[in-house]
Amino acid sequence: MTLWVVKGGRLGEREDRFLDNGLIGIGWDDMPDLTTFADRESLKAKYREVYPQDSEGRTAVQVGQLWAFAHSLQDGNLVVVPLKTRSQIAVGKISGPYLHTDEFGADMRHVRKVTWLARDLPRTRFDKDLLFSFGSFLGVSTVTRHDAEARVQAVLAGKQAAPLPPTIEPVAESAVDGRDLAREAKDEIVDLVRARFKGHDLARLVDGVLRAKGYVTHVSPPGADGGVDIVAGTPPLGFGEPRIVVQVKSSDSPADVTVLRTLKGTMADFRAENGLLVSWGGFKDSVIREARNDFFKLRLWNQEDLLDAVFSEYERLDEELRAELPLKRIWVVAREALAE
């Protein structure tokens, strides 16, 4: 059995188009219709013509991905899309042949139809070794060993299989290590946050970030909070504007639109200009769509957004929080840039 992994762009710029249109797609927009090439060698010759600056090794990797996307993916194959913009994972089945079209944007001319089986699975539903396998920097890769497809099917069915050793199998040999070290490090930090900031304690971490940003805050005690975990204002004494009400959801499940609407009602009750909804498990698509209409009033923080906020304010966090979440900054080579 074969499990495919397809990325939605380096920054996740194609992900919404994937989900909204029931498809997956890749870049290399200067390449023509891939079905016009009879074999890999003719495709490689065209690739060299279009991208003459690429090394031989890089060319082999890129051509392997293009060929696989056009010819190796088959109807019914399971495909995983790790979502960079939402800290979630979408899973679907290939449901159509390769197409070359301008319909979905100039940066995504190579597409395939997909039937989505799940659009917003939290990363925490998957074992570490599967997340490792999904973390290849390649835009198109396959994971075949260790029952990967069966284990993803188990997650879709609400189960979780025992972890197995990780493996990533790129569609072509590469001289570049296929690991996304930044994603691996962030997943390790996710595990630490889950362990040390369970339940209402996650609000304490969010509160620490807001205070590091200069807000004066009050955190509601554990228990019924009336839809508000934190209230925040600017100095002096928190009486300044903007006034913010914050709701924090620590569940691994995506928040639905009811949570957003409750927060909006609470904003009115507190006469707050702004609201922040933090959901560790991410958000349903309906929440993201509705929140767009309130861009100047509301912000949504998923797991990724919260971690980015922690990283940006880390040196200004209270010593107690830094002791609970000990981190250090390192620099590594951007492997994904080498693969493009």
N, C-alpha and C positions, 0 to 999 in steps of 0.2 A: 504494500500500500504506500502511496505517496502523499505527503502533505507539503503544500507550497506555501511560501511566505513571500508576500509582495508588499513593498513599502509605498507610502503615499507621498513621497518626496522627502528631501533632506529635512525640511522644516514642517512636514505634514501639509504642504500647500495643496495637495490633491485630495486630501481625505474627505472633505465635505462633498466633493464631486463624486467620489466613490460611493458614499453612503446615499446621497440624494438621487443618484441615477442608476443604482444597481449595477455597478461595474468596477473594474480595476483597470489601471492604466500605468504606463511608464513614460519616461521622457524620451531623450534622443530624438527630439522633434525634427531635426534636420535629416533624419533617415527616412527614405520613402517606404511605401507599402512593403512589409516584410514577406508577404506571400509571393512577391515577384522573384524571389531568389530560390533557385532549385536546391541548393545545398549550402552548408556552412562556409565553404571556401568562397563562393560567389558573394555571400553576405559579408564575409571578411574583407574581400576586395573593395566593396562599396564603402564599408566602414573606414578603411584606410584612406579612401578618397575624400570622405567627408571630414574625418578627424585625423589628418596626417601627423599632428603633433604627438599623438599617443604612442607610448612604447609598445613593444611586441606583447609583453605580458599583460598590460592594461587592455590592449586590443582584444586579446583572447578572452579576458574576463567579460568585457562588455558584449562581445559578439555572442558568447555563451548565454548571457542573459536575454539578449534579443531573440536568439533562436529558440530558447526554451519558452519564452512568452508566446511566440507565434505558433510553435509546433508541438512542444512537449506537454503543455497544460491541456488536459482533456476534459470534456463535459463530465460533470459529476465529481471531479477532483475537489478535495477540500482545500480552501485557501485561507490563510491567516493574514490579517493586516494589523500589525501593532500600530496603534494610533498615537502619534507624537503629541497631538494637540489636546488629548483628553485623558491620557494615562489609562486607556482602556484598549481592549482588543476586539476587533470585529472578525467574525468567522462566517464564511459563505461557501457555496459550491459553484464551480464554473458552470455556466448555463448557456454558453454561446461561443461561436468561433472568433478567432482574431479578426479585428476590424481596424482599418486605417481611416480616420475621419477627423475633420476639424470641428465637429459638433461640440466637443467638450473642452475646447481651449487649445491654443497653439502649443502649449507645453505638455499636452497629453493627447497625441494623435494616435497612439497605439493602445487599443483598449480591448477588453473582453467583458462580456456580460457576466454578472454574478447574481445568484439568489442568496441574499443574506439570511443566515440562520440565527445570528446574534450580532448586534451592532455595538453593544456597550458592555462587554464582559470586563469586570475589573481585572487588572493584572494579577491581583492577589489570588484569584481563583486557580491560577496555573502554578505548577511546581517550578522550583528554581531552574531545573535543568531544561524545561521547556522554554522558559523565558530566555535562558542563555541561547538556546537554539534559534529563537525568534530574533535575537539581537545581532545577526549578521548585518554588516553595513551594506551588503549588496541589495539592490532594488528587487531582484528576483532570485530566490534560492529555494532549495528543497530539503526537507528533513524526513528521512526514511527509516532510520534505525530507532530501536527502543520503543516500538509501538507508538510513535508520536501521534499518528492519525487516530488510533483507537483511544488514546488518552485525551485528545482534544474532543473527540466524540463524547467521552465520559464527562468532561466539563460541561458540554452542551446539555447533557442529561442531568446535570446537577450533582455529579459525583466528582471525586478527586482521586486519581491513581497515586500509588506510591512513587516517590521520585526515583529517577534513574540517572546514570551518568549522561552528561550533555554531549551533544554532537551537532555540528553545523556542517552541511554539505553544500558548498556553492555549486552553481551549475557549470562552472569551468574552473580549472586550476588557477590559483592566484599566488603570486609571490607575496601578497600582502595578507597579514593576519586578518581573518574575517570577524574578529570579536569587536563589539561595540563596548569599549571599556567604560565610557561615560555612563551608558545605560546599566551596565553591570554594577558600577559603583552606586548609582542611584537606587537600584533595586535593593542593594544591601542596606542603604539608608532607610528605604521604605520599611524593611523588616524591623529595623531598630526603632523607628517612630511607632510602628504598630505595637511593639512590645512595651514601650515605655510611656506612651501617651494614649492609653486605651480609653474608650468611652469619653466621659466629660473632660478627661485630661487633655484631649486634643484641643479643646477650647483654650486651655491654659497655654498651649504652644502658640495658637493663633493670637492670643492676647499678648504674649511676649513679643511677637513680630510687630503688632500694632504699636506697642509702647516703644519699641526700638525705632519706629518711624516717627515718633514724637507725639503720639496721641496720649491723652489721659483716658483711662479705661476703667470699667467696672465689669467684673465677671459674675454672672449669676451662679449661685450655689448649685450643686448637683440636685437633680429632681425636676419637677415641672417648672419650666422657665417662661411659659407664656409666649413661646416663639422667639425668645431673645436669649442668647448665651452671653453676648458682650454688648455693651454700649460704649461708644468712643466719641470724644470730641477733642478739640484743640485747646491748648493753654490760653488763658490761665484757668486752672481748675476744671478743664473740660467743657467750659461754657461756650467756647468758640466754635465756629462753623468750619468745615462741614460736620454735622452730627451723623454718626453712623450706627446702625443697629446690625448686629452680626448673628447669624445662625450657623452653628457648626454641626455637621452630621458625620459621625465617625464610622458609620456602617460601611461595609465593603460593597453594598448594593448601590446602584446609581439612584440619585434623588429624582423624584418625579415632579411634575408641574405643581402638584398640591403644595409642596414645600415652598416653592418659589412664591406662589400666590399668598400663602400664609405670611411670608416675610414682607411682602408688599403691604399687606394689611397692617402688620405690626409697625412698619415705617410710618404709616399714617397715624397710628395710635400714639407713637412717641414723638410725632412731629419731626422726624428725622429726614434730612434731605437725601440721604444715601443708605443703601443696604449692601451687605456683603454676605453671600451664601457660600459657605465652605463645605464641600462634600468629598470626603476621602474616597468614596466609591465612584465619583464622577457624576454625570448627569444624563438623564434621558434626553433624546433628541428634542422632545417637546419643550424641555426647559431651556435648552440652548436657543431654540427658535424664538420663544417668547421673550427671553432676556434681551435679545437684539433690539427690541422695541424700546427698552429702557436703558440704553447704553449710558446715558448721562446721569442715571440714578442708581444703577445696580452693577455689581460685579460678581462673577462666579469664579470661585477658586476650586479647581479639582486638586487631586493629589500632586500633580506636577506643578501647578501654580503655587501651592503652599510651600513645596520644597524650594522652588525658585525664590520665593519671598524669604524663606529661612536663610538660604545661601547669601542673598544680597544684604541681609541685615545681621548676619551671624556675629560679627565682631561687636555689635551693639546690643546683643541679647544679654539678659541677666546672667551672671556667673552660674547661678543654679541651673538654668536651662542649658547652658553650654556644657555643664558637667553631666547632665542627663543625656545630652546629644553631642558627644565629642566628635568633632569633624576637623579635617585639615584639608587645605587646598593644594592640589598638585596640577602640574601641566603634563599633558600627553600629546602625542602626535594625533592630528585629526585624520584618522584612517579613512573615514568616509570621503574626505576630499581627495585622497589619493586614488580612490576607486572611481571617481567620476571623470 
